[in-house]
Every structure is written in C-alpha cells, then in structure tokens.
Amino acid sequence: MADRRSRIPVAVTSLLVVALGAVVWWGVTHLGFLSVVRRDVFVAWTLIAWAIFAVAAFTLRFVSRRSAEVLIVAGALVVGLAAICGPPNTSTDSARYAWDGIVQLHGLSPYAHVPASHVLTHLRPEWLFPTPSDAGGAAHCVGQRIMTTHETTTHALLCTAINRPHDNTIYPPMAELWFALVRSVVPVTATYWPMQVAGLLVSLGVTLGLLVVLRRSGRPAAWAVLWAWCPLVAAEAVTNSHVDVLGAALATTGALLLTLRRPILGGIALGAATAVKLIPAVVYGPLLGRRRTWAGVAAGVVTFGLLYVPYIVTTGAKVVGYLPGYLKEEGYDDGTRYALVSLLFHGHAATIAVGVLGLVALAITVRLTDSTRPWSGEVFLIGTVFLVLTPRYPWYVLLLIPFVVLSERWEWLGIGLAMTIRQLHASVHLYRETLGVAIVLIIVVTVIRTPRDEWRRLGRLLVGQRLADAAFGPARRAGG
C-alpha cells in the first residue's frame, strides 16, 4: 500500500513535467518572434508555464529523494529539449554571439570592427546577413529577426539579424572566448542551435551540481527543481541562449569553492564569471566576512584582468565596446531606468539614491551573512540590486536562481517573473505593480518562515554583537 501511495506523486509530477515541456514546445514552435501584436499571447503563455512549474515543484516534495533526483534530471532534459525546438523568440542577442565567435575564428578581435563594417564583408554568412529581396522592384529586407541598415563606407543596403550592427560588441572577454569555443565545433552555416545546445549543457551542469550540493548538505533534492524546471531558465538559458547562464554557473561554482576553503580556485571562477557579464561581481559581497575570502577576491581581480590582456593588446581601448552607449540607452546615466526609485527621486538624484541603497544593502549583507553559508545573503544582495536597478531583461535573474535553490528562498523567484512580464509587456506601470507584488511576497514569506529568535539574533548582529550561530538564513541543519 505504501509503494502504491508513493507512486501517485511520482505519476502526477511526471505528467506535470510533460505538460510543462509541451507548453514550452508549443510556445517556441508556434508563437514566432515577440512582436507588439503578440505581447498578450506571450504573457498568457508565460503565466501558464509558470503555473504548471509551481504545481510540479510542489508535488515533487512528496516524492522520495531517489525518485526526485531522477525526475529532476529527466524533467530538466524534457523542458530543455522542448526549449531548443525553435529559434530565439524574445531576443536577438545570440545572433551577435554567433557573429563574435565567427569573427574570432578568423583571427580578428570582436572589438575591432562593427558588424556593418565593409571590412568584414567576406565573413558574413547568409543566415546572419541575408541577401536583400528585390520583390516589388526595390531591394528590401525580409524576416522577423532581420533589420534594415546600411554598410559603413559603401552605404549599401544591409540586412542583418544582429542588433546594433553599427556598434561594437558589449560583451567582456570570457563571454567572447565562450562564443568562439561554441562556434569552433560547428560550420559557419549553423544557425542559432549551437548556442542553444551550449546553454542546455551548462544548465544541466548547474542542475547536477545543485543536486550534489543538496545531497551532501542533507537537504531535500526537490529544491533543485527551482532551477531545473524553471520556465525562465528554459527561455533565457536555452531558447534565447543568453550567455548569462555561463556567468551564473561560474559564479555559483566560485561561491561554493570559497565556502569550501578553496579561495584561489573560487576567486578564479568568480573572476571568470565577472568577465562573462559584469553583474556577477555582486556575488563577492556576502563572501567578504572572513579574511580567507580576500585571497579569493584578489584571485578574481587578477583573473578578470588577465582575461582582458589579449584583447587589449590587439584592440586597445575598444575593449570597452558598447558598454557606455548601452548604459545611456537603458537610462542608467540619467536615472530614468529605475522603475521603483524613480517614484521618489528623479534624474541624477535617482542615481545617487540607487548608489546609497546598494551600499546599504552591501553593508547589511556583509554584517549579517555567515560567509561559510552565504546563500541567503547572496539572494538578499543580488535580489536587492535587481529591485534597485530594475533592469528590463529577465535573463539577468539567471544569476539569482542557483542561490535561491541553495538558500531555499523560493519567494525571491517573484522578481524573475516580474522581469519576464516587463520584457513581454513594455509598461513601466505594470512593471512597478508586478515588482510590488514580488516585494510583498518576499516580505510576507520571510516574516512567516523566520522564527522570532532568528530576528533577535539578526538584530544583535546588526548592532555589532558577535554570535557563534550563523545569520541570514535558515537554521544550520538546513544549510541556508
């Protein structure tokens, strides 16, 4: 009878995972590329996927550990393979990834020339730079992902799948090395799928790594599902194959190595993560509570610098790429980007307020986090940074999710859903409302789940008392 009862949650969870895979598959194969007229459909599709994911994650908690581990890995494969069945559907960034990889494999720096440069004409594959159509008597560009521009110098009509073709690449050197590595094993005619396969492999690696950590710390394997089956991971790590998944994997590995007293290896991983996308530098914050971790910080800084050296030698100051332009474009230079802070502050005052809030969050995190178990501190600091900066791209949240798993702070996933809706439906007012719901969820769940004694301990730590017990997380048995 017990065996029969145990089979029921396994069967229910399996059906839910298959349903989630089917929903993901249908979306990437039938919805096409995100457009203004299809925003509401994309939002509905996303909410359905998240609802199935939430129910599946809940039912998995009633499955035995061994069965749960098998289901988690199998489910990650099902959802990941479904996500790879269609081309990118909300972003064209992976087109730039492919181009940067192709350029490097021809011995050129990706920072040296913009994609529209006539110097690179001989490198352009048809799928990234399709020939203009002459239907109707006039040359024009055709395709959902294809934009119309003109080549530098010659000013000839240029059709391309690459966004910002007249700007230098924005990506740091570790990301560029990753692009070259992925493209090195496929022909130039291979389209979007190489980066999608690479994203799936990295995502599966993170799933397996989280399962190992959870097993060794004696915690339920079911927490790993928050990464393995998460629709945001499927969409941004696989379908749209954002390089942030590599940064998240390296940052999580680095933080784990530092807690295991491997400061040099941990620092190297964190330095590499920061050289994928700069935002993983925030992961250092909760790890600064012990002198031992400073060796890791030094190793990270050295690694970050060394990765830049080959590109600086060949390209000089151009390695900065489009970063200044991107910050201006996104409104970070004049304070217009901050959806929440802008409710109280405007212009440069908003930028100052963001800086102050970030420093306060860092100080609290360093003060309260046990750097041997920094997971809740990581979630708090990374999540707070996102709430303060309010980026409009959900793939940034890939950095947060592994730490959500390790800290068991599922409520912070609300930020990821809010950012996903913001990307699909470009409304600042809606973004504020969904972030407000996420903040309320975080506060309510945190208050409910945190014992009164824990609040007292945190308060004493905040005012300066040294305590033997760890803070900023669940009890020691939970490994928070």
Number of C-alpha atoms within 10 A of each C-alpha: 6 6 7 8 9 14 15 14 19 20 13 14 26 19 13 20 25 15 18 26 27 16 20 28 20 16 22 21 16 9 15 16 18 18 14 9 8 14 16 14 14 22 17 12 16 21 16 16 22 18 13 20 22 16 14 22 22 16 18 24 17 15 21 16 16 9 14 22 23 12 20 28 18 16 22 26 19 20 28 31 20 24 32 27 18 22 22 27 21 19 19 20 17 26 22 21 25 23 24 26 25 24 22 19 16 10 8 17 20 26 29 19 20 20 29 26 18 16 13 13 12 7 14 17 17 13 16 20 20 17 17 16 13 10 8 7 7 8 12 17 19 15 10 12 19 19 18 14 18 17 19 17 10 9 12 12 15 20 26 28 22 22 17 17 23 17 18 21 25 21 23 24 26 22 24 24 16 19 26 21 16 18 24 14 10 12 10 17 10 14 19 22 20 20 27 29 19 21 27 26 16 19 26 18 14 23 23 18 17 24 25 15 16 20 14 9 15 12 18 17 25 24 26 30 26 24 25 29 30 23 29 25 30 27 25 28 28 31 32 28 32 25 28 24 28 26 28 30 22 25 31 28 22 28 30 20 20 27 18 12 14 17 24 21 19 28 30 25 28 35 32 31 33 27 27 27 22 16 17 24 19 18 27 23 21 30 28 21 18 12 9 17 24 18 17 29 23 16 21 28 19 15 20 25 15 16 17 15 14 13 21 17 10 14 17 13 12 18 24 16 19 18 16 12 14 14 13 15 12 15 14 19 17 17 23 18 24 26 19 20 21 18 10 9 17 16 16 14 15 23 23 14 18 21 15 12 16 19 13 13 19 23 15 19 27 22 22 25 26 25 25 20 25 32 31 26 30 29 30 24 26 27 21 19 21 20 21 21 20 20 20 22 16 21 23 23 25 24 27 27 28 28 29 25 25 28 23 23 23 17 17 24 22 19 26 25 21 21 25 24 25 24 20 22 17 13 12 15 12 14 22 17 14 19 23 17 15 21 17 14 17 18 13 12 14 14 12 9 10 14 12 11 9 17 14 11 18 21 14 14 19 16 10 11 10 11 11 6 10 22 26 27 24 19 14 12 9 15 21 26
